[in-house]
Amino acid sequence: MWRNLFSFPNPVNEVSARLVAGGVVIMAAAALIFDLRWLTVVMAYGFLARVATGPTLSPLGQLVTRVVTPRLPVAAKPVPGPPKRFAQGMGAVITTTAAVLWVGFGLATAGKVVLGLVLVAATLESVFAFCIGCVIFAALMRANLIPESVCEQCNDITLRRAPAAS
């Protein structure tokens, strides 16, 4: 049971990943525009939950994967899971830092600047399908800092193709 709970999907539906990023954009923009520092804590929880369990314990992840994505008239686009998990980990570190600065220490400007980084990264993912964390993950693999065994799909382009219709 615990092994299933603390797992991350592989492959990941890029459509869902981009929609989750869109939700992050909305939350980050709302936090910055309306001075909602508590929302950074909610966002940090969401990223931590997605790193640990994929969409399982993430309210945003559940909304997207169970309600929004199934209703869209687009086909799933499978992409390797490990780079997306790495990107969620980066989001967790950055939003937790923003929450600690803004909520914990009352450093509003510093917290907002850090949260702005999340806003930029999530916008790039949601609008342009450009995942900064995935790019960094690939660079770390090329530098042999992440073993190839972590993401065989990342190295073999033939594994990325959708299966042929039967």
C-alpha positions in Angstrom: 0.0 0.0 0.0 2.7 2.5 1.0 4.7 1.7 -2.1 1.8 2.5 -4.3 1.0 5.7 -2.4 4.5 7.1 -2.6 5.0 6.5 -6.3 5.1 8.8 -9.3 3.5 8.0 -12.6 5.8 7.0 -15.5 5.0 8.0 -18.1 3.2 11.3 -17.3 0.5 12.8 -19.4 2.0 16.1 -20.6 -1.5 17.5 -21.0 -2.2 17.1 -17.3 1.3 18.4 -16.4 0.7 21.5 -18.4 -2.8 22.0 -16.8 -1.3 21.6 -13.3 1.3 24.2 -14.2 -1.6 26.4 -15.3 -3.1 26.0 -11.9 0.2 27.0 -10.3 0.3 30.1 -12.5 -3.2 31.1 -11.3 -2.3 30.5 -7.6 1.1 32.3 -7.9 -0.5 35.3 -9.7 -3.3 35.5 -7.1 -0.8 35.3 -4.2 1.3 38.1 -5.7 -1.6 40.3 -6.9 -3.7 40.0 -3.8 -0.9 39.7 -1.2 -2.1 36.2 -0.2 1.1 34.9 1.6 -0.8 31.9 3.0 -1.3 30.7 -0.6 2.5 30.1 -0.8 2.1 27.5 1.9 -0.7 25.8 0.0 1.4 25.8 -3.2 4.4 24.4 -1.3 2.2 21.6 0.0 1.0 20.9 -3.5 4.5 20.6 -4.9 5.6 18.4 -2.0 2.6 16.2 -2.4 3.2 15.8 -6.1 6.9 15.0 -5.6 6.0 12.3 -3.1 2.9 10.8 -4.6 2.3 12.2 -8.1 -1.3 13.6 -8.2 -2.5 11.2 -5.4 -2.3 13.6 -2.5 -2.3 16.9 -4.4 -5.8 18.5 -4.6 -4.7 20.3 -7.8 -3.3 17.1 -9.3 -6.6 15.3 -8.5 -8.7 18.0 -10.0 -6.6 18.0 -13.2 -6.2 14.2 -13.6 -9.7 13.2 -12.6 -11.9 16.1 -13.7 -10.3 18.4 -16.2 -8.1 16.2 -18.4 -10.7 13.5 -19.1 -13.1 16.1 -20.4 -10.7 17.6 -22.9 -11.0 16.6 -26.5 -7.2 16.0 -26.8 -5.2 12.8 -26.8 -2.9 12.0 -23.9 0.7 12.8 -24.7 3.0 10.5 -22.6 6.3 11.9 -21.5 8.9 10.4 -19.2 8.0 10.7 -15.5 11.4 11.2 -13.8 12.1 14.6 -15.3 8.7 15.8 -14.4 9.2 14.6 -10.8 12.5 16.4 -10.7 10.7 19.6 -11.9 8.1 19.1 -9.1 11.0 18.8 -6.7 12.4 22.1 -7.9 9.0 23.7 -7.5 8.8 22.3 -4.0 12.1 23.8 -3.0 11.3 27.2 -4.5 7.8 27.5 -3.1 8.9 26.3 0.3 11.6 28.9 0.2 9.1 31.6 -0.7 6.7 30.5 2.1 9.5 30.5 4.7 10.7 33.9 3.6 7.2 35.5 3.2 5.2 33.7 5.9 7.9 32.6 8.3 10.1 35.6 8.4 7.8 38.3 7.1 10.2 39.1 4.2 7.4 40.0 1.7 9.7 41.3 -1.0 12.1 38.4 -0.9 9.2 35.9 -0.8 7.4 37.5 -3.7 10.6 37.5 -5.8 11.1 33.8 -5.2 7.5 33.1 -5.9 7.9 35.1 -9.1 10.4 32.5 -10.2 7.7 29.8 -9.8 5.3 32.0 -11.8 7.8 32.3 -14.7 8.7 28.5 -14.7 5.0 27.5 -14.5 4.0 29.9 -17.3 6.7 28.5 -19.5 5.5 24.9 -18.9 1.8 25.6 -19.2 1.9 27.9 -22.2 4.9 26.8 -24.2 5.5 23.2 -22.9 9.0 24.3 -21.9 9.9 22.5 -18.6 12.9 24.2 -17.0 13.2 21.3 -14.5 13.2 18.8 -17.4 16.0 20.7 -19.1 18.1 20.7 -16.0 17.3 17.0 -15.4 18.6 16.3 -19.0 21.8 18.3 -18.4 22.4 16.4 -15.1 22.0 13.1 -17.0 24.4 14.3 -19.7 26.9 15.2 -17.0 26.4 11.7 -15.5 25.1 13.2 -12.2 21.8 11.3 -12.7 22.4 7.7 -13.8 20.8 6.5 -17.1 18.9 3.9 -15.3 16.8 6.6 -13.6 15.2 7.4 -16.9 15.7 5.0 -19.8 12.9 6.7 -21.7 14.8 9.9 -21.5 17.7 8.3 -23.5 15.7 6.3 -26.0 13.6 8.4 -28.3 11.8 5.4 -29.7 10.2 4.8 -26.2 8.6 8.2 -26.4 6.4 7.4 -29.4 2.8 6.6 -28.7 1.9 2.9 -29.4 0.5 2.3 -32.8 -3.3 1.9 -32.9 -4.5 -1.7 -33.2 
